[in-house]
């Protein structure tokens, strides 16, 4: 059984969870102090520092250096001398940054190149001597498992196969409704395949890739299911696809491409080669050598396994390492709702009352699916986030903040829905120019649902002034195609012309007459 990665310093202990609004446990700084992961990969070394070790991992610092430790290893199974020199320089910098940022728990992980190199143990010993940090050399299976845990950190109900393309290896893991199944590591990283590719024997290159993939009988179970793509080279492919197709939202996490369509696009990337890739905005020059091979591996996998869709994940090994350390009750929390609460806690005027808003708006959405309820819940929690902005800019700023927020738990359509709902919450419509970005990505029915929710939230905040405790006593009801806003005598003083106009607006977007009724 594999030992879990250990941090360079003692891992802080989890705090107790607490209850908020009667909706279940909320995580509050599950582990105090900043946490970080220093990932020593075959092609790159990356340091990510997070504000705290919690259910929602928001990075404070994220930097990589392309050192190429595993370059040329096929010939002599030794780490590249040039790569080692570059690694030591960058590791010293990252260690200094981690100390300056007072990172209390740092996990230092080494993957395929260090694992497989004859001089890997010597390299690790020197790193530990120079930096004073314990380095964990991950086995291939543990690397695969932690990559899958990273995907689950952001997408708890993921069901498909996770593939993490590193410089030296490809990790594959079967996920079944959030549970980790088969896992394997294959020597199919671009650095490993580079020498074979340089020989010019493309048939042998393809047959080598196919043979490794065909050795996994369980991979046939990917047919018709999602494939979750992790790793910098594959993220570069997603960037290229966004650029060449004119996709309006440049967020890689949960970017989705139909499997068959992507296979054709990958062939195009291979044909245009390095010279063509140079012209694509956003593609790092130092990725130009790896993208064609990463494209070929992904294309062969798609052609052999026929996934329904490829979902690109910004969460992988590093996030999985930290998520894996959390207690089960914290892992079980919804990342979207937790992230929304964290934002609301620091940006709202009063105590968070998203759950009151969720209950209050529920009668307006009688046929709502569970996933849509999650999105409505998040919008309710975030609905007071822009109160510090100038009134003329609240709607647009709230829209862009949500659409571009580096938080997990919702796909691009979900981002668009919540962002449009917050726009409507502040201006009563979704017709600002900025909204066109979102309207390109979701259908008209979802736009209408976002409008209804936003206008309802606008009414709620106008009526209560944003203060909690009022809405539970003044419910909305839809009876026989008519909207009733029930207001008790205790709260009649809160009514006024503005509230009446907001109620009429809500009735209008619902297509129903609306009136105040006595409680």
C-alpha positions as CSV (number, residue, x, y, z in Angstrom):
1,X,0.0,0.0,0.0
2,X,1.3,3.4,-1.0
3,X,2.2,5.9,1.7
4,X,0.6,9.3,1.3
5,X,2.9,12.3,0.5
6,X,4.2,14.0,3.6
7,X,4.7,17.7,3.9
8,X,8.1,19.2,4.5
9,X,6.8,20.5,7.9
10,X,4.0,19.0,10.1
11,X,0.6,19.1,8.6
12,X,-1.8,21.3,10.6
13,X,-4.8,19.6,12.2
14,X,-8.4,20.1,10.9
15,X,-10.7,22.4,12.7
16,X,-14.2,21.3,13.5
17,X,-16.8,22.0,10.8
18,X,-19.7,24.3,11.7
19,X,-23.3,24.6,10.7
20,X,-24.6,27.5,8.6
21,X,-28.2,28.2,7.8
22,X,-29.2,24.6,8.6
23,X,-27.9,23.4,5.3
24,X,-25.1,21.1,6.5
25,X,-21.4,21.4,7.4
26,X,-19.3,24.3,6.3
27,X,-15.6,24.1,6.2
28,X,-13.8,27.0,7.9
29,X,-10.1,26.9,7.4
30,X,-10.1,23.1,7.7
31,X,-6.3,23.4,8.3
32,X,-4.8,26.7,9.4
33,X,-1.9,28.4,7.6
34,X,-0.8,28.5,4.0
35,X,-0.2,25.3,2.2
36,X,1.8,24.6,-0.9
37,X,2.8,21.9,-3.3
38,X,6.1,21.9,-5.1
39,X,5.8,19.5,-8.1
40,X,9.0,18.2,-9.6
41,X,7.9,16.9,-12.9
42,X,9.6,15.4,-15.9
43,X,9.3,18.6,-18.0
44,X,8.4,21.3,-15.5
45,X,8.7,22.3,-11.9
46,X,5.8,24.2,-10.4
47,X,5.1,25.8,-7.0
48,X,1.5,26.5,-6.0
49,X,0.7,28.2,-2.7
50,X,-2.8,28.2,-1.4
51,X,-4.3,30.6,1.2
52,X,-5.2,27.6,3.4
53,X,-5.6,23.9,3.2
54,X,-9.4,23.8,2.9
55,X,-12.2,22.4,0.7
56,X,-11.8,25.3,-1.7
57,X,-8.2,25.7,-2.8
58,X,-7.6,29.2,-4.0
59,X,-4.1,29.8,-5.2
60,X,-2.1,32.8,-3.9
61,X,1.0,32.0,-6.0
62,X,1.4,29.7,-9.1
63,X,4.5,29.6,-11.1
64,X,6.3,27.0,-13.3
65,X,9.7,26.6,-14.7
66,X,10.2,24.3,-17.8
67,X,13.4,22.5,-16.8
68,X,13.2,19.3,-18.8
69,X,14.6,16.9,-16.2
70,X,13.4,14.0,-18.2
71,X,14.7,15.1,-21.6
72,X,16.7,12.4,-23.4
73,X,16.2,9.8,-20.7
74,X,15.3,7.0,-23.1
75,X,18.9,6.6,-24.1
76,X,20.7,6.4,-20.7
77,X,18.0,6.6,-18.0
78,X,19.7,9.5,-16.3
79,X,18.2,13.0,-15.6
80,X,19.3,15.6,-18.0
81,X,22.4,17.5,-16.8
82,X,21.1,20.8,-18.1
83,X,17.7,20.0,-16.6
84,X,19.2,19.2,-13.2
85,X,21.1,22.6,-13.2
86,X,18.0,24.4,-14.1
87,X,16.0,22.5,-11.5
88,X,18.3,23.4,-8.7
89,X,18.2,27.1,-9.6
90,X,14.4,27.1,-9.7
91,X,14.0,25.0,-6.7
92,X,16.1,27.4,-4.6
93,X,13.9,30.2,-5.8
94,X,10.7,28.4,-5.0
95,X,11.9,27.4,-1.6
96,X,12.8,31.0,-0.8
97,X,9.4,32.1,-1.9
98,X,7.6,29.4,0.2
99,X,9.5,30.6,3.3
100,X,8.9,34.2,2.6
101,X,5.2,33.5,2.2
102,X,5.3,31.6,5.5
103,X,3.9,28.4,4.0
104,X,3.3,26.2,7.0
105,X,2.8,23.0,5.1
106,X,4.7,22.3,1.9
107,X,4.4,19.0,0.0
108,X,7.4,18.4,-2.3
109,X,6.5,15.7,-4.9
110,X,8.7,14.1,-7.6
111,X,7.1,12.2,-10.5
112,X,8.1,10.0,-13.5
113,X,11.6,11.4,-14.4
114,X,12.9,11.2,-10.9
115,X,11.1,8.0,-10.2
116,X,12.6,6.2,-13.3
117,X,16.1,7.8,-13.5
118,X,19.1,5.9,-12.2
119,X,20.4,9.0,-10.5
120,X,16.9,10.0,-9.2
121,X,17.7,9.1,-5.6
122,X,21.0,11.1,-5.8
123,X,19.0,14.1,-7.1
124,X,16.5,13.8,-4.3
125,X,19.2,13.5,-1.7
126,X,20.8,16.7,-3.0
127,X,17.5,18.6,-3.1
128,X,16.8,17.6,0.5
129,X,20.3,18.6,1.5
130,X,20.2,22.0,-0.2
131,X,16.6,23.0,0.6
132,X,15.9,21.2,3.9
133,X,12.6,19.8,2.6
134,X,11.5,16.2,2.5
135,X,10.8,15.0,-1.1
136,X,8.3,12.3,-1.8
137,X,8.9,10.2,-4.9
138,X,5.5,9.1,-6.1
139,X,4.9,5.7,-7.6
140,X,3.1,5.7,-10.9
141,X,0.0,4.3,-9.3
142,X,0.0,7.0,-6.5
143,X,0.6,9.7,-9.1
144,X,-2.4,8.5,-11.1
145,X,-4.6,8.3,-8.0
146,X,-3.7,11.8,-6.8
147,X,-4.4,13.2,-10.3
148,X,-7.8,11.6,-10.1
149,X,-8.3,13.1,-6.6
150,X,-7.6,16.5,-8.1
151,X,-10.3,16.1,-10.6
152,X,-12.7,14.9,-7.9
153,X,-11.8,18.0,-5.8
154,X,-13.3,20.2,-8.5
155,X,-15.9,17.8,-10.0
156,X,-17.0,15.5,-7.2
157,X,-19.4,13.5,-9.4
158,X,-16.9,12.9,-12.2
159,X,-17.7,9.7,-14.1
160,X,-15.3,8.7,-16.8
161,X,-11.5,8.3,-17.2
162,X,-8.9,10.8,-16.0
163,X,-5.8,11.1,-18.1
164,X,-2.8,13.2,-16.7
165,X,-0.2,13.9,-19.4
166,X,3.1,14.7,-17.9
167,X,6.5,15.1,-19.6
168,X,7.5,11.5,-18.9
169,X,4.3,9.5,-18.4
170,X,0.6,9.3,-18.9
171,X,-1.5,8.4,-15.9
172,X,-4.9,6.9,-16.5
173,X,-7.6,6.4,-13.8
174,X,-11.1,5.0,-14.1
175,X,-13.7,7.0,-12.1
176,X,-17.1,5.7,-11.4
177,X,-19.5,8.3,-9.9
178,X,-16.7,9.8,-7.9
179,X,-15.0,6.5,-6.8
180,X,-11.5,5.7,-8.0
181,X,-11.1,2.4,-9.9
182,X,-8.4,1.1,-12.2
183,X,-5.3,3.2,-12.3
184,X,-2.1,2.9,-14.3
185,X,0.9,4.8,-15.5
186,X,2.3,4.5,-19.1
187,X,5.6,5.7,-20.6
188,X,3.7,8.0,-23.1
189,X,4.9,11.4,-22.1
190,X,6.2,13.7,-24.9
191,X,9.8,13.5,-23.5
192,X,9.7,9.7,-23.5
193,X,8.3,9.6,-27.0
194,X,10.5,12.4,-28.3
195,X,13.4,10.2,-29.5
196,X,11.1,7.8,-31.3
197,X,9.4,10.8,-33.0
198,X,12.8,12.3,-34.0
199,X,13.6,9.1,-35.8
200,X,10.9,9.9,-38.3
201,X,9.2,6.5,-38.1
202,X,5.6,7.7,-37.5
203,X,4.2,4.2,-38.0
204,X,6.3,2.8,-35.2
205,X,5.4,5.8,-33.0
206,X,1.7,5.2,-33.5
207,X,2.0,1.5,-33.0
208,X,3.9,2.1,-29.7
209,X,1.2,4.3,-28.4
210,X,-1.6,2.0,-29.5
211,X,0.1,-1.0,-27.9
212,X,0.3,0.6,-24.5
213,X,-3.3,1.8,-24.7
214,X,-4.5,-1.6,-26.0
215,X,-2.9,-3.3,-23.0
216,X,-5.7,-1.8,-20.8
217,X,-8.9,-3.8,-21.3
218,X,-10.8,-1.6,-18.9
219,X,-10.1,1.4,-21.1
220,X,-12.9,0.2,-23.5
221,X,-15.3,1.2,-20.7
222,X,-14.6,4.9,-21.6
223,X,-16.8,4.6,-24.7
224,X,-19.7,7.1,-24.4
225,X,-18.3,8.6,-21.2
226,X,-16.3,11.7,-20.5
227,X,-12.5,11.8,-20.6
228,X,-11.0,14.3,-18.2
229,X,-7.7,15.7,-19.6
230,X,-5.1,16.9,-17.1
231,X,-1.7,18.4,-17.7
232,X,0.0,21.4,-19.2
233,X,0.5,20.0,-22.7
234,X,-3.2,19.1,-23.0
235,X,-4.2,22.5,-21.5
236,X,-2.2,24.1,-24.3
237,X,-4.2,22.1,-26.8
238,X,-7.4,23.5,-25.2
239,X,-6.0,27.0,-25.5
240,X,-5.3,26.4,-29.2
241,X,-8.8,25.1,-29.7
242,X,-10.3,28.2,-28.0
243,X,-8.2,30.5,-30.1
244,X,-8.8,28.9,-33.5
245,X,-12.6,28.4,-32.9
246,X,-13.1,31.9,-31.5
247,X,-14.5,30.6,-28.2
248,X,-15.6,33.6,-26.1
249,X,-14.7,32.4,-22.6
250,X,-11.0,31.8,-22.0
251,X,-11.3,29.6,-18.9
252,X,-9.6,26.2,-19.4
253,X,-11.2,24.4,-16.4
254,X,-14.2,22.4,-17.5
255,X,-13.8,23.4,-21.2
256,X,-15.6,20.7,-23.1
257,X,-15.1,19.5,-26.7
258,X,-17.0,16.7,-28.4
259,X,-14.7,13.6,-28.7
260,X,-15.0,13.1,-32.4
261,X,-14.6,16.8,-33.2
262,X,-11.5,17.0,-31.0
263,X,-9.9,14.0,-32.7
264,X,-10.1,15.9,-36.0
265,X,-8.7,19.0,-34.5
266,X,-5.8,17.1,-33.0
267,X,-4.9,15.8,-36.5
268,X,-4.9,19.4,-37.7
269,X,-2.5,20.4,-34.9
270,X,-0.1,17.7,-35.9
271,X,-0.2,18.7,-39.5
272,X,0.6,22.4,-38.9
273,X,3.6,21.5,-36.8
274,X,5.7,23.8,-34.7
275,X,5.7,26.6,-37.3
276,X,1.9,26.7,-37.3
277,X,1.7,26.5,-33.5
278,X,3.9,29.5,-33.1
279,X,1.2,31.7,-34.6
280,X,-1.4,30.7,-32.1
281,X,-1.9,33.2,-29.3
282,X,-1.4,31.9,-25.8
283,X,0.8,28.9,-26.6
284,X,4.1,29.0,-24.8
285,X,7.1,28.7,-27.0
286,X,8.6,26.1,-24.7
287,X,5.5,23.9,-25.3
288,X,6.0,23.8,-29.0
289,X,8.0,20.6,-28.9
290,X,5.6,18.7,-26.7
291,X,2.2,19.7,-28.2
292,X,2.4,17.6,-31.4
293,X,3.2,14.4,-29.4
294,X,0.6,15.2,-26.7
295,X,-1.9,15.7,-29.5
296,X,-1.0,12.4,-31.1
297,X,-1.4,10.5,-27.8
298,X,-4.8,12.1,-27.1
299,X,-6.0,11.5,-30.6
300,X,-5.1,7.8,-30.5
301,X,-6.8,7.5,-27.1
302,X,-10.0,9.1,-28.5
303,X,-10.0,7.0,-31.7
304,X,-9.5,3.7,-29.7
305,X,-11.9,4.5,-26.8
306,X,-14.5,6.8,-28.2
307,X,-15.3,9.1,-25.2
308,X,-18.4,11.2,-25.6
309,X,-16.6,14.4,-24.6
310,X,-13.2,15.6,-23.5
311,X,-13.3,17.8,-20.4
312,X,-10.2,19.8,-19.6
313,X,-9.4,20.1,-15.9
314,X,-7.2,22.7,-14.3
315,X,-7.2,20.5,-11.2
316,X,-4.8,17.6,-11.0
317,X,-1.9,16.2,-9.0
318,X,-1.2,19.2,-6.8
319,X,-4.8,19.8,-5.8
320,X,-5.3,16.1,-5.4
321,X,-2.4,15.9,-2.9
322,X,-4.1,18.4,-0.6
323,X,-7.7,17.2,-1.2
324,X,-6.5,13.7,-0.3
325,X,-5.4,14.9,3.1
326,X,-8.7,16.4,4.1
327,X,-11.1,14.5,6.4
328,X,-14.1,12.8,4.6
329,X,-16.6,15.2,6.0
330,X,-14.7,18.2,4.5
331,X,-14.2,16.3,1.2
332,X,-17.9,15.7,1.0
333,X,-18.7,19.5,0.9
334,X,-19.9,21.0,-2.4
335,X,-16.9,23.1,-3.8
336,X,-19.2,25.6,-5.6
337,X,-21.3,26.3,-2.5
338,X,-18.2,26.5,-0.3
339,X,-16.5,28.9,-2.7
340,X,-19.6,31.1,-2.9
341,X,-19.8,31.3,0.9
342,X,-16.1,32.3,1.1
343,X,-16.7,35.1,-1.3
344,X,-19.9,36.2,0.4
345,X,-18.2,36.1,3.8
346,X,-15.7,38.8,2.8
347,X,-17.9,40.8,0.4
348,X,-21.4,40.9,1.8
349,X,-22.9,43.6,4.0
350,X,-24.5,41.4,6.6
351,X,-24.4,37.9,7.9
352,X,-24.7,35.5,4.9
353,X,-28.3,34.7,4.2
354,X,-28.1,32.8,0.9
355,X,-30.1,29.9,2.3
356,X,-33.0,32.3,3.1
357,X,-32.9,33.5,-0.5
358,X,-32.7,30.0,-1.8
359,X,-35.8,29.0,0.1
360,X,-37.6,32.2,-0.8
361,X,-37.1,31.8,-4.5
362,X,-37.8,28.1,-4.7
363,X,-41.6,28.5,-5.5
364,X,-40.5,30.2,-8.8
365,X,-38.7,27.1,-10.0
366,X,-41.1,24.1,-9.5
367,X,-39.5,21.8,-12.0
368,X,-35.9,22.5,-11.2
369,X,-33.2,19.8,-11.5
370,X,-30.8,19.2,-8.6
371,X,-27.9,20.6,-10.6
372,X,-29.8,23.8,-11.4
373,X,-30.7,24.2,-7.8
374,X,-27.0,24.2,-6.9
375,X,-26.4,27.0,-9.4
376,X,-29.4,29.0,-8.0
377,X,-28.0,28.4,-4.5
378,X,-24.7,29.8,-5.5
379,X,-26.3,32.9,-7.1
380,X,-28.3,33.5,-3.9
381,X,-25.2,33.3,-1.7
382,X,-23.3,35.8,-4.0
383,X,-26.2,38.2,-4.6
384,X,-24.8,40.9,-2.4
385,X,-21.2,40.7,-3.5
386,X,-21.0,44.0,-5.4
387,X,-22.5,46.3,-2.8
388,X,-19.2,48.2,-2.4
389,X,-19.0,49.1,-6.2
390,X,-20.4,52.3,-7.7
391,X,-24.1,51.6,-8.5
392,X,-23.5,52.2,-12.2
393,X,-21.0,49.4,-12.4
394,X,-22.3,46.8,-10.0
395,X,-24.1,44.7,-12.6
396,X,-21.2,44.4,-15.0
397,X,-18.6,44.0,-12.3
398,X,-20.6,41.2,-10.6
399,X,-21.1,39.5,-13.9
400,X,-17.4,39.5,-14.9
401,X,-16.3,38.5,-11.4
402,X,-18.4,35.4,-11.4
403,X,-17.8,34.5,-15.0
404,X,-14.0,34.6,-14.5
405,X,-13.7,33.5,-10.9
406,X,-11.0,30.9,-10.3
407,X,-13.4,28.7,-8.4
408,X,-14.4,25.0,-9.0
409,X,-17.7,23.2,-9.0
410,X,-19.4,24.5,-12.1
411,X,-18.9,24.3,-15.8
412,X,-19.0,27.1,-18.4
413,X,-22.8,27.0,-18.7
414,X,-23.1,27.2,-15.0
415,X,-20.8,30.2,-14.8
416,X,-22.9,31.9,-17.4
417,X,-26.1,31.2,-15.6
418,X,-24.9,32.6,-12.2
419,X,-23.2,35.6,-13.9
420,X,-26.4,36.5,-15.8
421,X,-28.5,36.1,-12.6
422,X,-26.3,38.6,-10.8
423,X,-26.4,41.0,-13.6
424,X,-30.2,40.9,-13.5
425,X,-30.1,41.2,-9.7
426,X,-28.5,44.7,-10.1
427,X,-30.1,46.1,-13.2
428,X,-33.3,44.0,-13.7
429,X,-32.3,42.7,-17.1
430,X,-29.6,40.8,-19.0
431,X,-29.2,43.2,-21.9
432,X,-25.8,44.8,-21.1
433,X,-23.2,44.3,-23.8
434,X,-21.1,42.1,-21.5
435,X,-23.9,39.6,-21.4
436,X,-23.4,38.6,-25.0
437,X,-20.4,36.5,-23.9
438,X,-22.6,34.3,-21.7
439,X,-25.6,34.3,-24.1
440,X,-23.4,32.6,-26.8
441,X,-22.8,29.6,-24.5
442,X,-26.2,28.8,-23.0
443,X,-29.7,28.4,-24.5
444,X,-32.5,30.9,-24.3
445,X,-34.4,28.9,-21.7
446,X,-31.4,29.1,-19.3
447,X,-31.0,32.8,-20.0
448,X,-34.7,33.3,-19.1
449,X,-34.3,31.3,-15.8
450,X,-31.3,33.4,-14.9
451,X,-33.3,36.6,-15.6
452,X,-36.2,35.3,-13.4
453,X,-33.8,34.5,-10.5
454,X,-32.0,37.8,-10.8
455,X,-35.1,39.9,-10.8
456,X,-36.4,37.9,-7.8
457,X,-33.1,38.6,-6.0
458,X,-33.5,42.3,-6.9
459,X,-36.9,42.3,-5.2
460,X,-35.6,40.5,-2.2
461,X,-32.7,42.8,-1.6
462,X,-34.8,45.9,-2.2
463,X,-37.5,44.8,0.2
464,X,-35.1,43.8,3.0
465,X,-32.3,46.2,2.4
466,X,-30.1,43.1,2.4
467,X,-30.8,42.3,6.0
468,X,-31.3,38.7,7.1
469,X,-34.3,37.3,9.0
470,X,-37.1,39.0,7.0
471,X,-37.7,36.8,4.0
472,X,-38.8,33.6,6.0
473,X,-41.8,35.6,7.2
474,X,-42.7,37.1,3.8
475,X,-42.8,34.2,1.3
476,X,-43.6,34.1,-2.4
477,X,-46.4,31.9,-3.6
478,X,-47.5,31.0,-7.1
479,X,-51.2,30.0,-7.1
480,X,-53.3,29.3,-10.2
481,X,-50.9,31.2,-12.5
482,X,-50.6,34.2,-10.2
483,X,-47.7,35.4,-8.1
484,X,-48.4,36.5,-4.5
485,X,-45.9,38.2,-2.3
486,X,-47.1,37.6,1.3
487,X,-46.3,40.4,3.7
488,X,-47.4,40.4,7.3
489,X,-48.5,43.5,9.2
490,X,-45.2,43.4,11.0
491,X,-43.3,44.0,7.7
492,X,-45.8,46.3,5.9
493,X,-43.6,49.3,6.6
494,X,-41.0,47.8,4.2
495,X,-43.3,48.1,1.3
496,X,-43.2,51.1,-1.0
497,X,-43.2,52.3,-4.6
498,X,-39.8,50.8,-5.4
499,X,-40.8,47.4,-3.9
500,X,-44.0,47.5,-5.9
501,X,-42.2,48.1,-9.1
502,X,-39.7,45.3,-8.4
503,X,-42.6,42.9,-7.8
504,X,-44.3,44.0,-11.0
505,X,-41.0,43.4,-12.9
506,X,-40.8,39.9,-11.4
507,X,-44.4,39.2,-12.5
508,X,-43.6,40.5,-16.0
509,X,-40.6,38.2,-16.5
510,X,-42.6,35.2,-15.2
511,X,-45.5,36.1,-17.5
512,X,-47.8,36.2,-14.5
513,X,-49.8,38.9,-12.7
514,X,-48.3,39.8,-9.3
515,X,-49.7,41.3,-6.1
516,X,-49.0,41.8,-2.4
517,X,-51.2,39.7,-0.2
518,X,-51.7,40.0,3.6
519,X,-50.0,37.4,5.7
